[in-house]
Amino acid sequence: MATDTLDIEQLIGWDGLFHDEERLVRANVRRFVKERCMPRIVADYEAGRFPLELVPELARLGLLGANLEGYGCAGMGALAYGLACHELEACDSGLRSFVSVQTSLAMYAIHRFGSEAQKTRWLPEMAAGRALGCFGLTEPGHGSDPGGMETRAERDGGDWVLTGRKLWITNAQIAHLAIVWARAKDGIRGFIVERDRRGFAAEDIPHKLSMRASVTGGLVLDGVRVPEGNRLPEAAGLKAPLACLDNARFGVAWGVLGAAQACFEIALKYACEREQFGTPIAAKQLVQLELADVASEVVKASLLSVHYARLKEAGRLHAAQTSLLKRNNCRIALEAARRCRAVLGANGVAGDFHVLRHAANLESTFTYEGTDQIHTLAIGRALTGSAAF
Ligand SMILES: Cc1cc2nc3c(=O)[nH]c(=O)nc-3n(C[C@H](O)[C@H](O)[C@H](O)COP(=O)(O)OP(=O)(O)OC[C@H]3O[C@@H](n4cnc5c(N)ncnc54)[C@H](O)[C@@H]3O)c2cc1C
């Protein structure tokens, strides 16, 4: 083997791209993941269990509401938040999904569209991990086209009555509050629904084969009555939930890179140690092709992600750029996981080697927060001015 080797982070040229605060966030989350998450993730995944015990530690690291200002939130920049997502998903996409939904969907919805009373009531509790949130947009009959939603919000005196179903909702069964999007007479509106409201229930989705260390369920709203004070006053129309998704996609795009890099590092180590035909398989040209291809895609996606993070910090990241980033990174991460899985041969399907778990999770990231195809069309619309949805 050549002695003059570069690891993937040297190949990316990470060092020099980050400020001190960003380096510190990355180091702290990396240590937390190594010490607290990695030792248990294989068992959690197999058991279909989200590690709820770790939530207070995620809160202490400032990761819940990380990129929001005030109300007990850490106020991190976009790149620091991206790096935190990267490190979490190097362990498991479910861990990062929990943080994404709490931070970028539930807390962000309240922070951006809520009243002052709603913000002071919920955000400090959510930042501390004492109140957990979920985000109910998708319905059994409406995923990519949420504008068709059937969940209704009807005025009754000073209250609202919510009726409908939501499906594929991350954190549904562990959430203390749900952000529920529903159709009112004057368009789509958002509501905070506490889980102890009469008529509200969260249901399991059985036999889930991806994101097994994440909680995913359905919400039943059977005439749930909430006061006007639970409506998000600044949210009017579909553009409100779409703004939340746009915000959350950025974290997804960064997270999946962490999974891709983890798969690459596992495959590289394995290839250097595994001998066949008298030499390590890392010395075989076809194995090097796999490693070089995966590394190239990870390097390119990482650098694009840094560039777009800086644009986001400057308030200049366009929604089409977020679509491009989400689509690109989810694609290359899934492809990386599949190719790395093959480098491990039969061991690639063993839980202890992690890669197939990442691949199974990345199938979900390919679909949620806008499918690959929907982001293709979003980019196409931005390029041509024609919506082809
Ligand atoms: C693990 C997991 C967690 C999730 N968490 C949440 C959550 O917390 N909150 C939430 O609200 N939702 C959540 N979702 C739902 C997710 O956002 C939806 O699955 C996604 O939006 C796609 O909707 P769908 O599954 O109904 O697929 P569909 O919309 O039915 O699409 C099926 C296929 O048709 C394609 N398609 C659809 N329209 C077009 C078109 N116009 N042109 C070309 N192709 C098209 C799609 O790309 C896809 O390949 C989660 C999903 C998963 C898997």
The ligand as an ORCA input file, in Angstrom:
! r2SCAN-3c Opt
* xyz 0 1
  C     -39.545      7.843      7.422
  C     -40.451      8.943      6.952
  C     -40.685     10.037      7.767
  C     -41.570     11.057      7.365
  N     -41.809     12.120      8.214
  C     -42.758     13.039      7.868
  C     -43.151     14.077      8.796
  O     -42.568     14.199      9.888
  N     -44.166     14.918      8.441
  C     -44.808     14.821      7.250
  O     -45.723     15.603      7.007
  N     -44.460     13.856      6.331
  C     -43.449     12.980      6.626
  N     -43.117     11.967      5.727
  C     -43.855     11.848      4.479
  C     -43.071     12.272      3.253
  O     -42.852     13.658      3.259
  C     -43.852     11.797      2.023
  O     -43.697     10.391      1.987
  C     -43.367     12.402      0.728
  O     -43.749     13.759      0.653
  C     -43.928     11.669     -0.504
  O     -45.302     11.498     -0.412
  P     -45.955     10.038     -0.642
  O     -45.205      9.066      0.170
  O     -47.398     10.185     -0.452
  O     -45.628      9.695     -2.152
  P     -46.470     10.167     -3.447
  O     -46.639     11.628     -3.426
  O     -47.669      9.307     -3.597
  O     -45.437      9.812     -4.609
  C     -45.221      8.468     -5.060
  C     -44.227      8.531     -6.213
  O     -44.776      9.353     -7.280
  C     -43.858     10.383     -7.610
  N     -44.577     11.584     -8.013
  C     -45.554     12.233     -7.329
  N     -45.942     13.326     -8.027
  C     -45.188     13.362     -9.147
  C     -45.107     14.236    -10.265
  N     -45.871     15.332    -10.347
  N     -44.226     13.958    -11.252
  C     -43.418     12.868    -11.145
  N     -43.439     12.012    -10.120
  C     -44.309     12.254     -9.139
  C     -43.055     10.606     -6.326
  O     -41.822     11.252     -6.597
  C     -42.904      9.188     -5.809
  O     -41.840      8.562     -6.467
  C     -42.194     10.978      6.092
  C     -41.915      9.880      5.254
  C     -41.051      8.881      5.672
  C     -40.784      7.723      4.759
*
